[in-house]
């Protein structure tokens, strides 16, 4: 059955169901070429689930500390107050932050503080190049891996990119 066009969005119910099902089970990675509609598809599904913390990755987000700060900022915007204590500790750190351990701590705090569902979307995830290992914390992919694998019942993680990342998530595309 051909996709129907409604306004500025293509109606793709089969894809919507697959994405929604993957998010219901945990994390997902949507892989496809540039301009293939990944962002539009994730916007539609994520918004139906509740608040969305959206990060559009750029090349400098391959730095795990920068990515972690951007994720925290997106969570604070989508779910006010939930990540504030973590953000304050992150801002007040006097030693280098170990991004992987900090992501684990963030996930644990979200498990305690979230009162409703939250979807974290990282679009253009191909910019999180796993080869850029940083001192004190691993890679940006490690940060995403910790969040996607965490036992945080109300947090779902969706990634969209031109290439898959090594993250525990259902791959679609």
C-alpha positions as CSV (number, residue, x, y, z in Angstrom):
1,X,0.0,0.0,0.0
2,X,1.6,3.3,-1.0
3,X,2.3,5.9,1.7
4,X,-0.3,8.7,1.9
5,X,0.8,12.3,2.3
6,X,-1.0,14.3,5.0
7,X,0.2,17.9,5.1
8,X,4.0,17.9,5.3
9,X,4.4,14.4,6.7
10,X,4.2,11.1,4.9
11,X,1.9,8.7,6.6
12,X,3.8,5.4,7.1
13,X,1.7,3.4,9.6
14,X,3.9,0.2,9.3
15,X,7.0,2.1,10.1
16,X,5.3,4.1,12.9
17,X,4.2,0.8,14.5
18,X,7.7,-0.7,14.3
19,X,9.3,2.4,15.8
20,X,6.6,2.6,18.6
21,X,7.1,-1.1,19.3
22,X,10.9,-0.8,19.5
23,X,10.5,2.2,21.9
24,X,8.1,0.2,24.0
25,X,10.7,-2.5,24.4
26,X,13.6,-0.1,25.1
27,X,15.9,1.6,22.7
28,X,16.0,1.9,18.9
29,X,18.4,2.9,16.2
30,X,16.8,4.1,12.9
31,X,19.4,3.9,10.1
32,X,19.0,5.3,6.7
33,X,20.5,7.7,4.1
34,X,20.5,11.5,4.5
35,X,17.1,12.9,3.5
36,X,15.4,9.5,4.0
37,X,12.9,10.7,6.6
38,X,14.4,9.4,9.8
39,X,13.9,12.7,11.7
40,X,10.3,13.1,10.6
41,X,9.5,9.5,11.5
42,X,11.0,9.8,14.9
43,X,9.3,13.1,15.6
44,X,5.9,11.7,14.9
45,X,6.4,8.6,17.1
46,X,8.3,10.2,20.0
47,X,5.8,13.1,20.4
48,X,2.9,10.6,20.8
49,X,4.7,9.0,23.7
50,X,5.0,12.2,25.8
51,X,7.9,14.7,26.5
52,X,10.8,14.4,24.1
53,X,14.4,15.4,24.9
54,X,15.9,16.1,21.5
55,X,19.5,16.4,20.6
56,X,20.6,16.9,17.0
57,X,24.3,15.8,17.1
58,X,27.0,17.8,15.5
59,X,30.7,16.7,15.0
60,X,31.8,18.2,18.3
61,X,29.4,16.0,20.1
62,X,31.9,13.2,19.6
63,X,33.4,14.6,22.8
64,X,31.6,12.6,25.5
65,X,31.5,15.5,28.0
66,X,29.9,17.8,25.5
67,X,27.4,15.2,24.5
68,X,26.5,14.5,28.1
69,X,26.0,18.3,28.8
70,X,23.7,18.5,25.7
71,X,21.7,15.5,26.8
72,X,21.2,17.0,30.2
73,X,20.2,20.3,28.7
74,X,17.6,18.6,26.5
75,X,16.2,16.6,29.4
76,X,15.9,19.7,31.5
77,X,14.0,21.4,28.7
78,X,11.7,18.4,28.2
79,X,11.1,17.5,31.9
80,X,11.8,20.5,34.0
81,X,13.3,19.8,37.4
82,X,14.1,16.2,36.8
83,X,17.8,16.6,35.9
84,X,18.4,19.8,37.9
85,X,20.4,18.2,40.8
86,X,22.5,16.3,38.3
87,X,23.1,19.4,36.2
88,X,24.2,21.4,39.3
89,X,26.7,18.7,40.3
90,X,28.0,18.5,36.7
91,X,28.4,22.3,36.6
92,X,30.2,22.4,39.9
93,X,32.6,19.6,39.2
94,X,36.2,20.5,40.2
95,X,37.7,17.4,38.7
96,X,37.4,16.0,35.2
97,X,34.1,14.3,34.7
98,X,34.2,10.6,33.7
99,X,31.4,10.9,31.1
100,X,30.5,7.1,31.1
101,X,30.2,7.0,34.9
102,X,28.3,10.3,34.8
103,X,25.8,8.9,32.2
104,X,25.3,5.8,34.4
105,X,24.6,8.1,37.4
106,X,22.2,10.3,35.3
107,X,20.3,7.2,34.2
108,X,20.0,6.1,37.9
109,X,18.7,9.5,38.9
110,X,16.2,9.5,36.1
111,X,14.9,6.1,37.2
112,X,14.2,7.7,40.6
113,X,13.0,11.1,39.5
114,X,10.9,10.6,36.3
115,X,7.2,10.6,37.1
116,X,6.2,9.9,33.5
117,X,7.6,8.7,30.2
118,X,10.5,10.6,28.6
119,X,12.0,9.8,25.2
120,X,15.6,10.9,24.5
121,X,16.2,11.3,20.7
122,X,19.7,11.7,19.3
123,X,19.4,12.6,15.7
124,X,22.4,12.6,13.3
125,X,24.0,10.1,15.6
126,X,26.6,9.3,13.0
127,X,28.5,12.3,14.5
128,X,29.1,10.3,17.7
129,X,32.2,8.7,16.3
130,X,33.2,5.9,18.7
131,X,36.9,6.1,17.7
132,X,37.3,9.5,19.6
133,X,38.3,8.1,23.0
134,X,38.8,10.8,25.5
135,X,40.7,10.7,28.8
136,X,38.6,10.2,31.9
137,X,35.5,8.8,30.3
138,X,35.5,6.8,27.0
139,X,33.5,7.9,24.0
140,X,30.3,9.6,23.2
141,X,29.0,6.2,22.1
142,X,29.7,5.0,25.7
143,X,27.5,7.7,27.0
144,X,24.6,6.7,24.7
145,X,25.2,3.0,25.5
146,X,24.9,3.7,29.3
147,X,21.6,5.6,28.8
148,X,20.2,3.0,26.4
149,X,21.1,0.0,28.5
150,X,20.0,1.5,31.8
151,X,17.2,0.0,33.9
152,X,15.2,3.2,33.8
153,X,11.6,2.2,33.1
154,X,10.3,5.5,32.0
155,X,13.2,6.5,29.8
156,X,13.4,5.4,26.2
157,X,16.3,6.2,23.8
158,X,16.0,6.6,20.1
159,X,18.9,7.2,17.7
160,X,18.8,8.2,14.1
161,X,21.7,8.2,11.8
162,X,23.3,7.2,8.5
163,X,25.2,4.4,10.2
164,X,24.4,2.2,13.2
165,X,26.2,2.7,16.5
166,X,27.3,-0.1,18.8
167,X,24.5,0.5,21.3
168,X,22.1,-2.1,22.8
169,X,19.0,-1.1,20.8
170,X,16.7,-2.6,18.2
171,X,17.9,-1.6,14.7
172,X,15.4,-0.5,12.1
173,X,16.4,0.6,8.6
